[in-house]
Amino acid sequence: MNAIQSSWALVRENKNAYLFFNILYYGLVLFFMGFAAFNPDVQDELIRLVGEGFMTGPLAVVGEAYLNAEILKAIALTFVVNLFIASLLSITVPSLIIPFVGLLVGIYRAILWGLIFYPGHPDMQIIMIPHSLTLLLEGQAYILVMLAAWLQGRAFLFPKSAGVEGHGRGYLEGLKRTGKIYLLVVLTLLVAAIYEVIEVVWMAQLMG
């Protein structure tokens, strides 16, 4: 509990940046939902590609777990993919090499979400009622990952902002802060995975 409180205290300490990433991420999602409303062909193609990815691509094992209603397996796979692939390898690791570069991936994901999940599409009208909470939860996790990438880069490039001297110490302090934020990321993604699997399996059974 103390670790969680310490992690949240770090977020509150950087509340302006946290608020900025919230507005940026969800704002992009909403903006590109509006774009998709006037460009339905784009949404159709993206929905098709995502569907194929979960049926024949590397994520087929995840799609299979959902289709077979293997709840625990689907939760575990969803959590692992979102934590290690969508968060660590896509945003955090690149930002450890080139400061802030992973933020571009977060921005790209928000744009993609907006284009895919416009609720006016016939395939999304019913799904988006329960799935909107999944988007909020997973989005919050990726916002926290973006915040961690920003804190890492700032501590490295401007070590005095993190209360240390020298870029080396700034880099290490950035790693510590990233680790603290990731505790919240893990908890958020776990809750999101549990909800998403139950929601998707329930909707699949409801729709036959």
PyMOL commands that place a pseudoatom at each C-alpha (Angstrom):
pseudoatom trace, name=CA, resn=MET, resi=1, chain=A, elem=C, hetatm=0, pos=[0.000, 0.000, 0.000]
pseudoatom trace, name=CA, resn=ASN, resi=2, chain=A, elem=C, hetatm=0, pos=[2.854, 2.389, 0.798]
pseudoatom trace, name=CA, resn=ALA, resi=3, chain=A, elem=C, hetatm=0, pos=[4.352, 1.704, -2.642]
pseudoatom trace, name=CA, resn=ILE, resi=4, chain=A, elem=C, hetatm=0, pos=[1.063, 2.582, -4.320]
pseudoatom trace, name=CA, resn=GLN, resi=5, chain=A, elem=C, hetatm=0, pos=[0.764, 5.764, -2.273]
pseudoatom trace, name=CA, resn=SER, resi=6, chain=A, elem=C, hetatm=0, pos=[4.333, 6.691, -3.219]
pseudoatom trace, name=CA, resn=SER, resi=7, chain=A, elem=C, hetatm=0, pos=[3.568, 6.080, -6.890]
pseudoatom trace, name=CA, resn=TRP, resi=8, chain=A, elem=C, hetatm=0, pos=[0.411, 8.174, -6.782]
pseudoatom trace, name=CA, resn=ALA, resi=9, chain=A, elem=C, hetatm=0, pos=[2.279, 10.930, -4.922]
pseudoatom trace, name=CA, resn=LEU, resi=10, chain=A, elem=C, hetatm=0, pos=[4.695, 11.095, -7.876]
pseudoatom trace, name=CA, resn=VAL, resi=11, chain=A, elem=C, hetatm=0, pos=[1.760, 11.490, -10.265]
pseudoatom trace, name=CA, resn=ARG, resi=12, chain=A, elem=C, hetatm=0, pos=[0.290, 14.245, -8.087]
pseudoatom trace, name=CA, resn=GLU, resi=13, chain=A, elem=C, hetatm=0, pos=[3.684, 15.929, -7.949]
pseudoatom trace, name=CA, resn=ASN, resi=14, chain=A, elem=C, hetatm=0, pos=[3.552, 16.102, -11.756]
pseudoatom trace, name=CA, resn=LYS, resi=15, chain=A, elem=C, hetatm=0, pos=[-0.174, 16.737, -12.019]
pseudoatom trace, name=CA, resn=ASN, resi=16, chain=A, elem=C, hetatm=0, pos=[0.143, 19.338, -14.777]
pseudoatom trace, name=CA, resn=ALA, resi=17, chain=A, elem=C, hetatm=0, pos=[1.965, 16.893, -17.061]
pseudoatom trace, name=CA, resn=TYR, resi=18, chain=A, elem=C, hetatm=0, pos=[-0.468, 14.133, -16.094]
pseudoatom trace, name=CA, resn=LEU, resi=19, chain=A, elem=C, hetatm=0, pos=[-3.435, 16.362, -16.941]
pseudoatom trace, name=CA, resn=PHE, resi=20, chain=A, elem=C, hetatm=0, pos=[-1.805, 17.374, -20.223]
pseudoatom trace, name=CA, resn=PHE, resi=21, chain=A, elem=C, hetatm=0, pos=[-1.367, 13.751, -21.329]
pseudoatom trace, name=CA, resn=ASN, resi=22, chain=A, elem=C, hetatm=0, pos=[-4.960, 12.977, -20.361]
pseudoatom trace, name=CA, resn=ILE, resi=23, chain=A, elem=C, hetatm=0, pos=[-6.259, 15.852, -22.470]
pseudoatom trace, name=CA, resn=LEU, resi=24, chain=A, elem=C, hetatm=0, pos=[-3.908, 14.971, -25.342]
pseudoatom trace, name=CA, resn=TYR, resi=25, chain=A, elem=C, hetatm=0, pos=[-4.728, 11.255, -25.396]
pseudoatom trace, name=CA, resn=TYR, resi=26, chain=A, elem=C, hetatm=0, pos=[-8.485, 11.340, -24.944]
pseudoatom trace, name=CA, resn=GLY, resi=27, chain=A, elem=C, hetatm=0, pos=[-8.715, 14.500, -27.031]
pseudoatom trace, name=CA, resn=LEU, resi=28, chain=A, elem=C, hetatm=0, pos=[-7.037, 12.754, -29.975]
pseudoatom trace, name=CA, resn=VAL, resi=29, chain=A, elem=C, hetatm=0, pos=[-9.339, 9.752, -29.584]
pseudoatom trace, name=CA, resn=LEU, resi=30, chain=A, elem=C, hetatm=0, pos=[-12.419, 11.985, -29.729]
pseudoatom trace, name=CA, resn=PHE, resi=31, chain=A, elem=C, hetatm=0, pos=[-11.080, 14.113, -32.584]
pseudoatom trace, name=CA, resn=PHE, resi=32, chain=A, elem=C, hetatm=0, pos=[-10.327, 11.114, -34.785]
pseudoatom trace, name=CA, resn=MET, resi=33, chain=A, elem=C, hetatm=0, pos=[-13.654, 9.530, -33.926]
pseudoatom trace, name=CA, resn=GLY, resi=34, chain=A, elem=C, hetatm=0, pos=[-15.067, 12.650, -35.539]
pseudoatom trace, name=CA, resn=PHE, resi=35, chain=A, elem=C, hetatm=0, pos=[-12.748, 12.151, -38.499]
pseudoatom trace, name=CA, resn=ALA, resi=36, chain=A, elem=C, hetatm=0, pos=[-13.918, 8.536, -38.856]
pseudoatom trace, name=CA, resn=ALA, resi=37, chain=A, elem=C, hetatm=0, pos=[-17.530, 9.706, -38.896]
pseudoatom trace, name=CA, resn=PHE, resi=38, chain=A, elem=C, hetatm=0, pos=[-16.858, 11.432, -42.225]
pseudoatom trace, name=CA, resn=ASN, resi=39, chain=A, elem=C, hetatm=0, pos=[-14.444, 8.784, -43.528]
pseudoatom trace, name=CA, resn=PRO, resi=40, chain=A, elem=C, hetatm=0, pos=[-16.187, 5.435, -42.973]
pseudoatom trace, name=CA, resn=ASP, resi=41, chain=A, elem=C, hetatm=0, pos=[-13.963, 3.620, -45.470]
pseudoatom trace, name=CA, resn=VAL, resi=42, chain=A, elem=C, hetatm=0, pos=[-10.955, 4.267, -43.239]
pseudoatom trace, name=CA, resn=GLN, resi=43, chain=A, elem=C, hetatm=0, pos=[-12.726, 2.752, -40.239]
pseudoatom trace, name=CA, resn=ASP, resi=44, chain=A, elem=C, hetatm=0, pos=[-13.941, -0.224, -42.301]
pseudoatom trace, name=CA, resn=GLU, resi=45, chain=A, elem=C, hetatm=0, pos=[-10.397, -1.023, -43.408]
pseudoatom trace, name=CA, resn=LEU, resi=46, chain=A, elem=C, hetatm=0, pos=[-8.918, -0.682, -39.929]
pseudoatom trace, name=CA, resn=ILE, resi=47, chain=A, elem=C, hetatm=0, pos=[-11.614, -2.901, -38.388]
pseudoatom trace, name=CA, resn=ARG, resi=48, chain=A, elem=C, hetatm=0, pos=[-10.868, -5.505, -41.063]
pseudoatom trace, name=CA, resn=LEU, resi=49, chain=A, elem=C, hetatm=0, pos=[-7.115, -5.368, -40.395]
pseudoatom trace, name=CA, resn=VAL, resi=50, chain=A, elem=C, hetatm=0, pos=[-7.586, -5.632, -36.634]
pseudoatom trace, name=CA, resn=GLY, resi=51, chain=A, elem=C, hetatm=0, pos=[-9.903, -8.600, -37.074]
pseudoatom trace, name=CA, resn=GLU, resi=52, chain=A, elem=C, hetatm=0, pos=[-7.401, -10.349, -39.326]
pseudoatom trace, name=CA, resn=GLY, resi=53, chain=A, elem=C, hetatm=0, pos=[-4.629, -9.636, -36.814]
pseudoatom trace, name=CA, resn=PHE, resi=54, chain=A, elem=C, hetatm=0, pos=[-6.505, -11.462, -34.088]
pseudoatom trace, name=CA, resn=MET, resi=55, chain=A, elem=C, hetatm=0, pos=[-7.365, -14.377, -36.367]
pseudoatom trace, name=CA, resn=THR, resi=56, chain=A, elem=C, hetatm=0, pos=[-4.204, -15.063, -38.356]
pseudoatom trace, name=CA, resn=GLY, resi=57, chain=A, elem=C, hetatm=0, pos=[-1.384, -12.859, -37.018]
pseudoatom trace, name=CA, resn=PRO, resi=58, chain=A, elem=C, hetatm=0, pos=[0.845, -13.086, -33.945]
pseudoatom trace, name=CA, resn=LEU, resi=59, chain=A, elem=C, hetatm=0, pos=[-2.143, -12.163, -31.788]
pseudoatom trace, name=CA, resn=ALA, resi=60, chain=A, elem=C, hetatm=0, pos=[-4.177, -15.120, -33.038]
pseudoatom trace, name=CA, resn=VAL, resi=61, chain=A, elem=C, hetatm=0, pos=[-3.559, -16.966, -29.767]
pseudoatom trace, name=CA, resn=VAL, resi=62, chain=A, elem=C, hetatm=0, pos=[-5.270, -14.086, -27.947]
pseudoatom trace, name=CA, resn=GLY, resi=63, chain=A, elem=C, hetatm=0, pos=[-8.195, -14.098, -30.343]
pseudoatom trace, name=CA, resn=GLU, resi=64, chain=A, elem=C, hetatm=0, pos=[-8.559, -17.850, -29.950]
pseudoatom trace, name=CA, resn=ALA, resi=65, chain=A, elem=C, hetatm=0, pos=[-8.724, -17.531, -26.158]
pseudoatom trace, name=CA, resn=TYR, resi=66, chain=A, elem=C, hetatm=0, pos=[-11.520, -14.975, -26.521]
pseudoatom trace, name=CA, resn=LEU, resi=67, chain=A, elem=C, hetatm=0, pos=[-13.452, -17.053, -29.048]
pseudoatom trace, name=CA, resn=ASN, resi=68, chain=A, elem=C, hetatm=0, pos=[-13.233, -20.158, -26.868]
pseudoatom trace, name=CA, resn=ALA, resi=69, chain=A, elem=C, hetatm=0, pos=[-14.243, -18.169, -23.763]
pseudoatom trace, name=CA, resn=GLU, resi=70, chain=A, elem=C, hetatm=0, pos=[-11.057, -19.244, -21.944]
pseudoatom trace, name=CA, resn=ILE, resi=71, chain=A, elem=C, hetatm=0, pos=[-11.413, -16.479, -19.369]
pseudoatom trace, name=CA, resn=LEU, resi=72, chain=A, elem=C, hetatm=0, pos=[-8.220, -16.872, -17.322]
pseudoatom trace, name=CA, resn=LYS, resi=73, chain=A, elem=C, hetatm=0, pos=[-6.049, -17.499, -20.389]
pseudoatom trace, name=CA, resn=ALA, resi=74, chain=A, elem=C, hetatm=0, pos=[-7.533, -14.509, -22.184]
pseudoatom trace, name=CA, resn=ILE, resi=75, chain=A, elem=C, hetatm=0, pos=[-6.996, -12.261, -19.157]
pseudoatom trace, name=CA, resn=ALA, resi=76, chain=A, elem=C, hetatm=0, pos=[-3.375, -13.371, -18.814]
pseudoatom trace, name=CA, resn=LEU, resi=77, chain=A, elem=C, hetatm=0, pos=[-2.632, -12.941, -22.525]
pseudoatom trace, name=CA, resn=THR, resi=78, chain=A, elem=C, hetatm=0, pos=[-4.355, -9.559, -22.707]
pseudoatom trace, name=CA, resn=PHE, resi=79, chain=A, elem=C, hetatm=0, pos=[-2.432, -8.325, -19.668]
pseudoatom trace, name=CA, resn=VAL, resi=80, chain=A, elem=C, hetatm=0, pos=[0.925, -9.581, -20.989]
pseudoatom trace, name=CA, resn=VAL, resi=81, chain=A, elem=C, hetatm=0, pos=[0.410, -8.091, -24.462]
pseudoatom trace, name=CA, resn=ASN, resi=82, chain=A, elem=C, hetatm=0, pos=[-0.699, -4.711, -23.100]
pseudoatom trace, name=CA, resn=LEU, resi=83, chain=A, elem=C, hetatm=0, pos=[2.082, -4.526, -20.506]
pseudoatom trace, name=CA, resn=PHE, resi=84, chain=A, elem=C, hetatm=0, pos=[5.091, -5.855, -22.379]
pseudoatom trace, name=CA, resn=ILE, resi=85, chain=A, elem=C, hetatm=0, pos=[4.317, -5.113, -26.026]
pseudoatom trace, name=CA, resn=ALA, resi=86, chain=A, elem=C, hetatm=0, pos=[1.989, -2.093, -25.939]
pseudoatom trace, name=CA, resn=SER, resi=87, chain=A, elem=C, hetatm=0, pos=[3.700, -0.389, -22.993]
pseudoatom trace, name=CA, resn=LEU, resi=88, chain=A, elem=C, hetatm=0, pos=[7.274, -1.497, -22.296]
pseudoatom trace, name=CA, resn=LEU, resi=89, chain=A, elem=C, hetatm=0, pos=[8.518, -2.335, -25.792]
pseudoatom trace, name=CA, resn=SER, resi=90, chain=A, elem=C, hetatm=0, pos=[6.494, 0.303, -27.640]
pseudoatom trace, name=CA, resn=ILE, resi=91, chain=A, elem=C, hetatm=0, pos=[6.808, 3.366, -25.393]
pseudoatom trace, name=CA, resn=THR, resi=92, chain=A, elem=C, hetatm=0, pos=[9.204, 2.880, -22.476]
pseudoatom trace, name=CA, resn=VAL, resi=93, chain=A, elem=C, hetatm=0, pos=[12.199, 1.107, -24.039]
pseudoatom trace, name=CA, resn=PRO, resi=94, chain=A, elem=C, hetatm=0, pos=[12.453, 3.454, -27.057]
pseudoatom trace, name=CA, resn=SER, resi=95, chain=A, elem=C, hetatm=0, pos=[12.285, 6.420, -24.653]
pseudoatom trace, name=CA, resn=LEU, resi=96, chain=A, elem=C, hetatm=0, pos=[15.175, 4.970, -22.640]
pseudoatom trace, name=CA, resn=ILE, resi=97, chain=A, elem=C, hetatm=0, pos=[17.263, 5.059, -25.815]
pseudoatom trace, name=CA, resn=ILE, resi=98, chain=A, elem=C, hetatm=0, pos=[16.031, 8.333, -27.315]
pseudoatom trace, name=CA, resn=PRO, resi=99, chain=A, elem=C, hetatm=0, pos=[14.332, 10.602, -24.768]
pseudoatom trace, name=CA, resn=PHE, resi=100, chain=A, elem=C, hetatm=0, pos=[10.597, 11.138, -25.351]
pseudoatom trace, name=CA, resn=VAL, resi=101, chain=A, elem=C, hetatm=0, pos=[10.451, 9.200, -28.643]
pseudoatom trace, name=CA, resn=GLY, resi=102, chain=A, elem=C, hetatm=0, pos=[7.999, 6.657, -27.212]
pseudoatom trace, name=CA, resn=LEU, resi=103, chain=A, elem=C, hetatm=0, pos=[5.471, 9.448, -26.761]
pseudoatom trace, name=CA, resn=LEU, resi=104, chain=A, elem=C, hetatm=0, pos=[4.946, 9.349, -30.521]
pseudoatom trace, name=CA, resn=VAL, resi=105, chain=A, elem=C, hetatm=0, pos=[3.731, 5.754, -30.207]
pseudoatom trace, name=CA, resn=GLY, resi=106, chain=A, elem=C, hetatm=0, pos=[1.243, 6.808, -27.537]
pseudoatom trace, name=CA, resn=ILE, resi=107, chain=A, elem=C, hetatm=0, pos=[-0.029, 9.591, -29.787]
pseudoatom trace, name=CA, resn=TYR, resi=108, chain=A, elem=C, hetatm=0, pos=[-0.286, 7.195, -32.733]
pseudoatom trace, name=CA, resn=ARG, resi=109, chain=A, elem=C, hetatm=0, pos=[-2.278, 4.723, -30.616]
pseudoatom trace, name=CA, resn=ALA, resi=110, chain=A, elem=C, hetatm=0, pos=[-4.759, 7.418, -29.566]
pseudoatom trace, name=CA, resn=ILE, resi=111, chain=A, elem=C, hetatm=0, pos=[-5.270, 8.372, -33.225]
pseudoatom trace, name=CA, resn=LEU, resi=112, chain=A, elem=C, hetatm=0, pos=[-5.767, 4.729, -34.177]
pseudoatom trace, name=CA, resn=TRP, resi=113, chain=A, elem=C, hetatm=0, pos=[-8.280, 4.182, -31.388]
pseudoatom trace, name=CA, resn=GLY, resi=114, chain=A, elem=C, hetatm=0, pos=[-10.305, 7.155, -32.565]
pseudoatom trace, name=CA, resn=LEU, resi=115, chain=A, elem=C, hetatm=0, pos=[-10.372, 5.862, -36.139]
pseudoatom trace, name=CA, resn=ILE, resi=116, chain=A, elem=C, hetatm=0, pos=[-11.336, 2.321, -35.107]
pseudoatom trace, name=CA, resn=PHE, resi=117, chain=A, elem=C, hetatm=0, pos=[-13.806, 2.940, -32.310]
pseudoatom trace, name=CA, resn=TYR, resi=118, chain=A, elem=C, hetatm=0, pos=[-16.100, 5.633, -33.726]
pseudoatom trace, name=CA, resn=PRO, resi=119, chain=A, elem=C, hetatm=0, pos=[-19.399, 4.437, -32.169]
pseudoatom trace, name=CA, resn=GLY, resi=120, chain=A, elem=C, hetatm=0, pos=[-21.574, 5.369, -35.131]
pseudoatom trace, name=CA, resn=HIS, resi=121, chain=A, elem=C, hetatm=0, pos=[-20.234, 2.468, -37.198]
pseudoatom trace, name=CA, resn=PRO, resi=122, chain=A, elem=C, hetatm=0, pos=[-22.758, -0.418, -37.487]
pseudoatom trace, name=CA, resn=ASP, resi=123, chain=A, elem=C, hetatm=0, pos=[-20.235, -2.867, -35.985]
pseudoatom trace, name=CA, resn=MET, resi=124, chain=A, elem=C, hetatm=0, pos=[-19.563, -0.555, -33.034]
pseudoatom trace, name=CA, resn=GLN, resi=125, chain=A, elem=C, hetatm=0, pos=[-22.980, 0.760, -32.004]
pseudoatom trace, name=CA, resn=ILE, resi=126, chain=A, elem=C, hetatm=0, pos=[-23.730, -1.978, -29.453]
pseudoatom trace, name=CA, resn=ILE, resi=127, chain=A, elem=C, hetatm=0, pos=[-20.136, -2.932, -28.645]
pseudoatom trace, name=CA, resn=MET, resi=128, chain=A, elem=C, hetatm=0, pos=[-19.050, 0.566, -27.647]
pseudoatom trace, name=CA, resn=ILE, resi=129, chain=A, elem=C, hetatm=0, pos=[-21.553, 0.833, -24.794]
pseudoatom trace, name=CA, resn=PRO, resi=130, chain=A, elem=C, hetatm=0, pos=[-19.655, -1.619, -22.548]
pseudoatom trace, name=CA, resn=HIS, resi=131, chain=A, elem=C, hetatm=0, pos=[-16.314, -1.252, -24.361]
pseudoatom trace, name=CA, resn=SER, resi=132, chain=A, elem=C, hetatm=0, pos=[-16.003, 2.456, -23.597]
pseudoatom trace, name=CA, resn=LEU, resi=133, chain=A, elem=C, hetatm=0, pos=[-14.871, 1.571, -20.062]
pseudoatom trace, name=CA, resn=THR, resi=134, chain=A, elem=C, hetatm=0, pos=[-12.141, -0.636, -21.519]
pseudoatom trace, name=CA, resn=LEU, resi=135, chain=A, elem=C, hetatm=0, pos=[-10.908, 2.299, -23.581]
pseudoatom trace, name=CA, resn=LEU, resi=136, chain=A, elem=C, hetatm=0, pos=[-10.888, 4.548, -20.520]
pseudoatom trace, name=CA, resn=LEU, resi=137, chain=A, elem=C, hetatm=0, pos=[-8.965, 2.019, -18.396]
pseudoatom trace, name=CA, resn=GLU, resi=138, chain=A, elem=C, hetatm=0, pos=[-6.414, 1.013, -21.016]
pseudoatom trace, name=CA, resn=GLY, resi=139, chain=A, elem=C, hetatm=0, pos=[-6.088, 4.620, -22.103]
pseudoatom trace, name=CA, resn=GLN, resi=140, chain=A, elem=C, hetatm=0, pos=[-5.321, 5.603, -18.533]
pseudoatom trace, name=CA, resn=ALA, resi=141, chain=A, elem=C, hetatm=0, pos=[-2.569, 2.983, -18.380]
pseudoatom trace, name=CA, resn=TYR, resi=142, chain=A, elem=C, hetatm=0, pos=[-0.971, 4.268, -21.586]
pseudoatom trace, name=CA, resn=ILE, resi=143, chain=A, elem=C, hetatm=0, pos=[-1.245, 7.835, -20.327]
pseudoatom trace, name=CA, resn=LEU, resi=144, chain=A, elem=C, hetatm=0, pos=[0.699, 6.777, -17.230]
pseudoatom trace, name=CA, resn=VAL, resi=145, chain=A, elem=C, hetatm=0, pos=[3.302, 5.093, -19.449]
pseudoatom trace, name=CA, resn=MET, resi=146, chain=A, elem=C, hetatm=0, pos=[3.619, 8.323, -21.441]
pseudoatom trace, name=CA, resn=LEU, resi=147, chain=A, elem=C, hetatm=0, pos=[3.998, 10.261, -18.194]
pseudoatom trace, name=CA, resn=ALA, resi=148, chain=A, elem=C, hetatm=0, pos=[6.782, 7.878, -17.146]
pseudoatom trace, name=CA, resn=ALA, resi=149, chain=A, elem=C, hetatm=0, pos=[8.546, 8.385, -20.489]
pseudoatom trace, name=CA, resn=TRP, resi=150, chain=A, elem=C, hetatm=0, pos=[8.308, 12.142, -20.041]
pseudoatom trace, name=CA, resn=LEU, resi=151, chain=A, elem=C, hetatm=0, pos=[9.679, 11.961, -16.478]
pseudoatom trace, name=CA, resn=GLN, resi=152, chain=A, elem=C, hetatm=0, pos=[12.520, 9.715, -17.649]
pseudoatom trace, name=CA, resn=GLY, resi=153, chain=A, elem=C, hetatm=0, pos=[13.547, 12.036, -20.452]
pseudoatom trace, name=CA, resn=ARG, resi=154, chain=A, elem=C, hetatm=0, pos=[13.270, 15.160, -18.347]
pseudoatom trace, name=CA, resn=ALA, resi=155, chain=A, elem=C, hetatm=0, pos=[15.349, 13.694, -15.521]
pseudoatom trace, name=CA, resn=PHE, resi=156, chain=A, elem=C, hetatm=0, pos=[18.043, 12.649, -17.994]
pseudoatom trace, name=CA, resn=LEU, resi=157, chain=A, elem=C, hetatm=0, pos=[18.215, 15.872, -20.004]
pseudoatom trace, name=CA, resn=PHE, resi=158, chain=A, elem=C, hetatm=0, pos=[17.536, 18.241, -17.100]
pseudoatom trace, name=CA, resn=PRO, resi=159, chain=A, elem=C, hetatm=0, pos=[18.796, 16.422, -13.986]
pseudoatom trace, name=CA, resn=LYS, resi=160, chain=A, elem=C, hetatm=0, pos=[18.264, 19.409, -11.714]
pseudoatom trace, name=CA, resn=SER, resi=161, chain=A, elem=C, hetatm=0, pos=[14.534, 19.114, -12.345]
pseudoatom trace, name=CA, resn=ALA, resi=162, chain=A, elem=C, hetatm=0, pos=[14.736, 15.742, -10.608]
pseudoatom trace, name=CA, resn=GLY, resi=163, chain=A, elem=C, hetatm=0, pos=[16.866, 17.065, -7.761]
pseudoatom trace, name=CA, resn=VAL, resi=164, chain=A, elem=C, hetatm=0, pos=[20.156, 15.458, -8.853]
pseudoatom trace, name=CA, resn=GLU, resi=165, chain=A, elem=C, hetatm=0, pos=[23.402, 16.532, -10.505]
pseudoatom trace, name=CA, resn=GLY, resi=166, chain=A, elem=C, hetatm=0, pos=[24.695, 15.086, -13.772]
pseudoatom trace, name=CA, resn=HIS, resi=167, chain=A, elem=C, hetatm=0, pos=[23.023, 13.287, -16.637]
pseudoatom trace, name=CA, resn=GLY, resi=168, chain=A, elem=C, hetatm=0, pos=[24.025, 9.849, -15.382]
pseudoatom trace, name=CA, resn=ARG, resi=169, chain=A, elem=C, hetatm=0, pos=[22.330, 10.369, -12.046]
pseudoatom trace, name=CA, resn=GLY, resi=170, chain=A, elem=C, hetatm=0, pos=[19.413, 11.957, -13.848]
pseudoatom trace, name=CA, resn=TYR, resi=171, chain=A, elem=C, hetatm=0, pos=[19.027, 8.849, -15.994]
pseudoatom trace, name=CA, resn=LEU, resi=172, chain=A, elem=C, hetatm=0, pos=[19.019, 6.603, -12.916]
pseudoatom trace, name=CA, resn=GLU, resi=173, chain=A, elem=C, hetatm=0, pos=[16.535, 8.850, -11.142]
pseudoatom trace, name=CA, resn=GLY, resi=174, chain=A, elem=C, hetatm=0, pos=[14.355, 8.681, -14.239]
pseudoatom trace, name=CA, resn=LEU, resi=175, chain=A, elem=C, hetatm=0, pos=[14.453, 4.887, -14.072]
pseudoatom trace, name=CA, resn=LYS, resi=176, chain=A, elem=C, hetatm=0, pos=[13.344, 4.983, -10.442]
pseudoatom trace, name=CA, resn=ARG, resi=177, chain=A, elem=C, hetatm=0, pos=[10.443, 7.245, -11.316]
pseudoatom trace, name=CA, resn=THR, resi=178, chain=A, elem=C, hetatm=0, pos=[9.494, 5.050, -14.252]
pseudoatom trace, name=CA, resn=GLY, resi=179, chain=A, elem=C, hetatm=0, pos=[9.435, 2.043, -11.927]
pseudoatom trace, name=CA, resn=LYS, resi=180, chain=A, elem=C, hetatm=0, pos=[7.121, 3.860, -9.509]
pseudoatom trace, name=CA, resn=ILE, resi=181, chain=A, elem=C, hetatm=0, pos=[4.721, 4.834, -12.279]
pseudoatom trace, name=CA, resn=TYR, resi=182, chain=A, elem=C, hetatm=0, pos=[4.745, 1.288, -13.631]
pseudoatom trace, name=CA, resn=LEU, resi=183, chain=A, elem=C, hetatm=0, pos=[3.260, -0.012, -10.409]
pseudoatom trace, name=CA, resn=LEU, resi=184, chain=A, elem=C, hetatm=0, pos=[0.138, 1.991, -11.262]
pseudoatom trace, name=CA, resn=VAL, resi=185, chain=A, elem=C, hetatm=0, pos=[0.359, 0.871, -14.896]
pseudoatom trace, name=CA, resn=VAL, resi=186, chain=A, elem=C, hetatm=0, pos=[0.403, -2.797, -13.881]
pseudoatom trace, name=CA, resn=LEU, resi=187, chain=A, elem=C, hetatm=0, pos=[-2.595, -2.404, -11.574]
pseudoatom trace, name=CA, resn=THR, resi=188, chain=A, elem=C, hetatm=0, pos=[-4.574, -0.453, -14.177]
pseudoatom trace, name=CA, resn=LEU, resi=189, chain=A, elem=C, hetatm=0, pos=[-3.830, -2.916, -16.975]
pseudoatom trace, name=CA, resn=LEU, resi=190, chain=A, elem=C, hetatm=0, pos=[-4.766, -5.849, -14.752]
pseudoatom trace, name=CA, resn=VAL, resi=191, chain=A, elem=C, hetatm=0, pos=[-8.163, -4.337, -13.964]
pseudoatom trace, name=CA, resn=ALA, resi=192, chain=A, elem=C, hetatm=0, pos=[-8.596, -3.428, -17.658]
pseudoatom trace, name=CA, resn=ALA, resi=193, chain=A, elem=C, hetatm=0, pos=[-7.757, -6.969, -18.794]
pseudoatom trace, name=CA, resn=ILE, resi=194, chain=A, elem=C, hetatm=0, pos=[-10.223, -8.557, -16.373]
pseudoatom trace, name=CA, resn=TYR, resi=195, chain=A, elem=C, hetatm=0, pos=[-13.006, -6.215, -17.408]
pseudoatom trace, name=CA, resn=GLU, resi=196, chain=A, elem=C, hetatm=0, pos=[-12.238, -6.424, -21.141]
pseudoatom trace, name=CA, resn=VAL, resi=197, chain=A, elem=C, hetatm=0, pos=[-12.247, -10.220, -21.270]
pseudoatom trace, name=CA, resn=ILE, resi=198, chain=A, elem=C, hetatm=0, pos=[-15.480, -10.540, -19.308]
pseudoatom trace, name=CA, resn=GLU, resi=199, chain=A, elem=C, hetatm=0, pos=[-17.083, -7.803, -21.406]
pseudoatom trace, name=CA, resn=VAL, resi=200, chain=A, elem=C, hetatm=0, pos=[-16.003, -9.185, -24.790]
pseudoatom trace, name=CA, resn=VAL, resi=201, chain=A, elem=C, hetatm=0, pos=[-16.918, -12.791, -23.957]
pseudoatom trace, name=CA, resn=TRP, resi=202, chain=A, elem=C, hetatm=0, pos=[-20.292, -11.683, -22.587]
pseudoatom trace, name=CA, resn=MET, resi=203, chain=A, elem=C, hetatm=0, pos=[-21.001, -9.573, -25.678]
pseudoatom trace, name=CA, resn=ALA, resi=204, chain=A, elem=C, hetatm=0, pos=[-19.982, -12.462, -27.960]
pseudoatom trace, name=CA, resn=GLN, resi=205, chain=A, elem=C, hetatm=0, pos=[-22.344, -14.833, -26.221]
pseudoatom trace, name=CA, resn=LEU, resi=206, chain=A, elem=C, hetatm=0, pos=[-25.123, -12.242, -26.229]
pseudoatom trace, name=CA, resn=MET, resi=207, chain=A, elem=C, hetatm=0, pos=[-24.743, -11.689, -29.963]
pseudoatom trace, name=CA, resn=GLY, resi=208, chain=A, elem=C, hetatm=0, pos=[-24.439, -15.418, -30.674]
for i in range(1, 208): cmd.bond("trace and resi %d" % i, "trace and resi %d" % (i + 1))
show_as sticks, trace
zoom trace
